Amino acid sequence: MALTDAAVRNAKRSGGKACELSDEKGLYLIVTVKGGKWWRLDYRHDGKRKTLSLGT
């Protein structure tokens, strides 16, 4: 499922831990306990999983 603008704007953490919203291509949004939002991208290089931080 693709991330929509509305889903990202309305993203809130659940309970006392961070939550993640993701799409099918490896891009995901982490919503922290304090409400911060961080973009991450998972990819593979030489058969190993890597994570790229794209910022807030």
FIRO-73886 format. One record per residue: residue in one letter; x, y, z of N, C-alpha, C, O in turn; residue number from 0. Coordinates in Angstrom, 1 decimal, decimal comma. Example, Ala and Ser with C-alpha at 12.3 -4.5 7.8 and 13.67 -1.06 7.14 Angstrom:
2
+---------+--------+--------+--------+--------+--------+--------+--------+--------+--------+--------+--------+--------+-----+
! residuo !    n.X !    n.Y !    n.Z !   ca.X !   ca.Y !   ca.Z !    c.X !    c.Y !    c.Z !    o.X !    o.Y !    o.Z ! num !
+---------+--------+--------+--------+--------+--------+--------+--------+--------+--------+--------+--------+--------+-----+
!       A !   13,2 !   -5,7 !    7,8 !   12,3 !   -4,5 !    7,8 !   13,2 !   -3,3 !    7,8 !   14,2 !   -3,3 !    8,5 !   0 !
!       S !   12,8 !   -2,2 !    7,1 !   13,7 !   -1,1 !    7,1 !   12,9 !    0,0 !    7,9 !   13,4 !    1,1 !    8,0 !   1 !
+---------+--------+--------+--------+--------+--------+--------+--------+--------+--------+--------+--------+--------+-----+
# end
This chain:
56
+---------+--------+--------+--------+--------+--------+--------+--------+--------+--------+--------+--------+--------+-----+
! residuo !    n.X !    n.Y !    n.Z !   ca.X !   ca.Y !   ca.Z !    c.X !    c.Y !    c.Z !    o.X !    o.Y !    o.Z ! num !
+---------+--------+--------+--------+--------+--------+--------+--------+--------+--------+--------+--------+--------+-----+
!       M !    0,8 !   -1,2 !    0,0 !    0,0 !    0,0 !    0,0 !    0,9 !    1,2 !    0,0 !    1,9 !    1,3 !    0,8 !   0 !
!       A !    0,6 !    2,2 !   -0,8 !    1,3 !    3,4 !   -0,9 !    1,0 !    4,3 !    0,3 !   -0,1 !    4,4 !    0,8 !   1 !
!       L !    2,0 !    5,1 !    0,7 !    1,7 !    6,1 !    1,7 !    1,1 !    7,3 !    1,1 !    1,5 !    7,8 !    0,1 !   2 !
!       T !    0,0 !    7,8 !    1,7 !   -0,7 !    9,0 !    1,2 !   -0,3 !   10,2 !    2,0 !    0,1 !   10,0 !    3,2 !   3 !
!       D !   -0,6 !   11,3 !    1,5 !   -0,3 !   12,6 !    2,2 !   -1,2 !   12,6 !    3,5 !   -0,7 !   13,0 !    4,5 !   4 !
!       A !   -2,4 !   12,2 !    3,4 !   -3,3 !   12,3 !    4,5 !   -2,9 !   11,3 !    5,6 !   -2,9 !   11,6 !    6,8 !   5 !
!       A !   -2,4 !   10,1 !    5,2 !   -1,9 !    9,2 !    6,2 !   -0,7 !    9,7 !    7,0 !   -0,6 !    9,5 !    8,2 !   6 !
!       V !    0,2 !   10,3 !    6,3 !    1,4 !   10,8 !    6,9 !    1,1 !   12,0 !    7,8 !    1,6 !   12,1 !    8,9 !   7 !
!       R !    0,2 !   12,9 !    7,4 !   -0,1 !   14,0 !    8,2 !   -0,9 !   13,6 !    9,5 !   -0,7 !   14,3 !   10,5 !   8 !
!       N !   -1,7 !   12,6 !    9,4 !   -2,5 !   12,1 !   10,6 !   -1,8 !   11,1 !   11,4 !   -2,5 !   10,5 !   12,3 !   9 !
!       A !   -0,6 !   10,7 !   11,1 !    0,1 !    9,6 !   11,8 !    0,3 !   10,0 !   13,2 !    0,8 !   11,1 !   13,5 !  10 !
!       K !    0,0 !    9,1 !   14,1 !    0,2 !    9,3 !   15,6 !    0,7 !    8,0 !   16,2 !    0,4 !    7,0 !   15,7 !  11 !
!       R !    1,5 !    8,1 !   17,2 !    2,0 !    6,9 !   17,9 !    0,9 !    6,2 !   18,6 !   -0,2 !    6,9 !   19,0 !  12 !
!       S !    1,0 !    5,0 !   18,8 !    0,0 !    4,2 !   19,5 !    0,6 !    3,7 !   20,8 !    1,7 !    3,0 !   20,8 !  13 !
!       G !    0,0 !    4,0 !   21,9 !    0,5 !    3,5 !   23,2 !    1,8 !    4,3 !   23,6 !    2,0 !    5,4 !   23,3 !  14 !
!       G !    2,8 !    3,5 !   24,2 !    4,0 !    4,1 !   24,7 !    5,2 !    3,8 !   23,8 !    6,3 !    3,9 !   24,3 !  15 !
!       K !    5,0 !    3,4 !   22,6 !    6,1 !    3,1 !   21,7 !    6,0 !    3,7 !   20,3 !    4,9 !    4,1 !   19,9 !  16 !
!       A !    7,1 !    3,7 !   19,6 !    7,1 !    4,3 !   18,2 !    6,3 !    3,4 !   17,3 !    6,2 !    2,1 !   17,5 !  17 !
!       C !    5,7 !    3,9 !   16,3 !    5,0 !    3,1 !   15,3 !    5,6 !    3,4 !   13,9 !    6,3 !    4,4 !   13,7 !  18 !
!       E !    5,3 !    2,5 !   12,9 !    5,8 !    2,7 !   11,6 !    4,7 !    2,6 !   10,6 !    3,8 !    1,7 !   10,7 !  19 !
!       L !    4,8 !    3,4 !    9,6 !    3,9 !    3,4 !    8,4 !    4,8 !    3,1 !    7,2 !    5,8 !    3,8 !    7,0 !  20 !
!       S !    4,5 !    2,1 !    6,4 !    5,4 !    1,7 !    5,3 !    4,6 !    1,5 !    4,0 !    3,4 !    1,3 !    4,0 !  21 !
!       D !    5,4 !    1,6 !    2,9 !    4,9 !    1,2 !    1,6 !    5,5 !   -0,1 !    1,2 !    6,2 !   -0,7 !    1,9 !  22 !
!       E !    5,2 !   -0,5 !   -0,1 !    5,7 !   -1,8 !   -0,5 !    7,1 !   -1,7 !   -1,1 !    7,7 !   -2,8 !   -1,5 !  23 !
!       K !    7,8 !   -0,6 !   -1,2 !    9,1 !   -0,4 !   -1,8 !   10,2 !   -0,2 !   -0,8 !   11,4 !   -0,1 !   -1,3 !  24 !
!       G !    9,9 !   -0,3 !    0,5 !   11,0 !   -0,2 !    1,5 !   11,0 !    1,2 !    2,2 !   11,8 !    1,3 !    3,1 !  25 !
!       L !   10,2 !    2,1 !    1,7 !   10,2 !    3,4 !    2,4 !    9,2 !    3,3 !    3,6 !    8,1 !    2,7 !    3,5 !  26 !
!       Y !    9,6 !    3,9 !    4,7 !    8,7 !    3,9 !    5,9 !    8,9 !    5,2 !    6,7 !   10,0 !    5,8 !    6,6 !  27 !
!       L !    7,9 !    5,5 !    7,5 !    7,9 !    6,6 !    8,4 !    7,8 !    6,1 !    9,8 !    6,9 !    5,3 !   10,1 !  28 !
!       I !    8,8 !    6,6 !   10,6 !    8,7 !    6,2 !   12,1 !    8,2 !    7,4 !   12,8 !    8,7 !    8,5 !   12,7 !  29 !
!       V !    7,1 !    7,2 !   13,6 !    6,6 !    8,2 !   14,5 !    7,0 !    7,9 !   15,9 !    6,6 !    6,9 !   16,4 !  30 !
!       T !    7,8 !    8,8 !   16,5 !    8,3 !    8,6 !   17,8 !    7,3 !    8,8 !   18,9 !    6,2 !    9,4 !   18,7 !  31 !
!       V !    7,7 !    8,5 !   20,1 !    6,8 !    8,7 !   21,3 !    6,5 !   10,2 !   21,5 !    5,4 !   10,5 !   21,9 !  32 !
!       K !    7,5 !   11,0 !   21,2 !    7,3 !   12,5 !   21,4 !    6,6 !   13,1 !   20,2 !    6,4 !   14,3 !   20,3 !  33 !
!       G !    6,3 !   12,4 !   19,2 !    5,6 !   12,9 !   18,0 !    6,5 !   13,3 !   16,8 !    6,0 !   13,7 !   15,8 !  34 !
!       G !    7,8 !   13,0 !   16,9 !    8,7 !   13,3 !   15,8 !    8,4 !   12,3 !   14,7 !    8,0 !   11,2 !   14,9 !  35 !
!       K !    8,7 !   12,7 !   13,5 !    8,5 !   11,8 !   12,3 !    9,8 !   11,7 !   11,6 !   10,4 !   12,7 !   11,2 !  36 !
!       W !   10,3 !   10,5 !   11,3 !   11,6 !   10,2 !   10,7 !   11,4 !    9,3 !    9,5 !   10,7 !    8,3 !    9,6 !  37 !
!       W !   11,9 !    9,7 !    8,3 !   11,8 !    8,9 !    7,1 !   13,0 !    7,9 !    7,0 !   14,1 !    8,3 !    7,3 !  38 !
!       R !   12,8 !    6,7 !    6,6 !   13,8 !    5,7 !    6,5 !   13,5 !    4,9 !    5,2 !   12,4 !    4,8 !    4,7 !  39 !
!       L !   14,6 !    4,4 !    4,6 !   14,5 !    3,6 !    3,3 !   15,4 !    2,4 !    3,5 !   16,6 !    2,5 !    3,7 !  40 !
!       D !   14,8 !    1,2 !    3,4 !   15,5 !   -0,1 !    3,5 !   15,8 !   -0,5 !    2,0 !   15,0 !   -0,5 !    1,1 !  41 !
!       Y !   17,1 !   -1,0 !    1,8 !   17,5 !   -1,5 !    0,5 !   18,5 !   -2,6 !    0,7 !   19,0 !   -2,8 !    1,9 !  42 !
!       R !   18,9 !   -3,3 !   -0,3 !   19,9 !   -4,3 !   -0,3 !   21,1 !   -3,9 !   -1,1 !   21,0 !   -3,4 !   -2,2 !  43 !
!       H !   22,3 !   -4,2 !   -0,6 !   23,6 !   -4,0 !   -1,3 !   24,5 !   -5,1 !   -1,0 !   24,8 !   -5,4 !    0,1 !  44 !
!       D !   24,9 !   -5,8 !   -2,0 !   25,7 !   -7,0 !   -1,9 !   25,1 !   -8,1 !   -1,0 !   25,7 !   -8,8 !   -0,3 !  45 !
!       G !   23,8 !   -8,2 !   -1,1 !   23,0 !   -9,2 !   -0,4 !   22,8 !   -8,8 !    1,1 !   22,2 !   -9,7 !    1,8 !  46 !
!       K !   23,2 !   -7,7 !    1,5 !   23,0 !   -7,3 !    2,9 !   21,9 !   -6,2 !    3,0 !   21,9 !   -5,3 !    2,1 !  47 !
!       R !   21,1 !   -6,2 !    4,0 !   20,1 !   -5,2 !    4,2 !   20,8 !   -3,9 !    4,8 !   21,6 !   -4,0 !    5,7 !  48 !
!       K !   20,4 !   -2,8 !    4,2 !   20,9 !   -1,5 !    4,7 !   19,7 !   -0,6 !    4,9 !   18,7 !   -0,8 !    4,3 !  49 !
!       T !   19,9 !    0,4 !    5,8 !   18,9 !    1,4 !    6,0 !   19,4 !    2,8 !    5,8 !   20,5 !    3,1 !    6,3 !  50 !
!       L !   18,7 !    3,6 !    5,0 !   19,1 !    5,0 !    4,7 !   18,2 !    5,9 !    5,4 !   17,0 !    5,8 !    5,3 !  51 !
!       S !   18,8 !    6,8 !    6,2 !   18,0 !    7,8 !    6,9 !   17,8 !    9,0 !    6,0 !   18,8 !    9,6 !    5,5 !  52 !
!       L !   16,5 !    9,4 !    5,8 !   16,3 !   10,5 !    4,8 !   15,9 !   11,8 !    5,6 !   15,8 !   12,9 !    4,9 !  53 !
!       G !   15,8 !   11,8 !    6,9 !   15,6 !   13,0 !    7,6 !   14,2 !   13,1 !    8,2 !   13,4 !   12,1 !    8,2 !  54 !
!       T !   13,8 !   14,3 !    8,7 !   12,5 !   14,5 !    9,3 !   11,5 !   15,1 !    8,3 !   10,4 !   15,3 !    8,7 !  55 !
+---------+--------+--------+--------+--------+--------+--------+--------+--------+--------+--------+--------+--------+-----+
# end
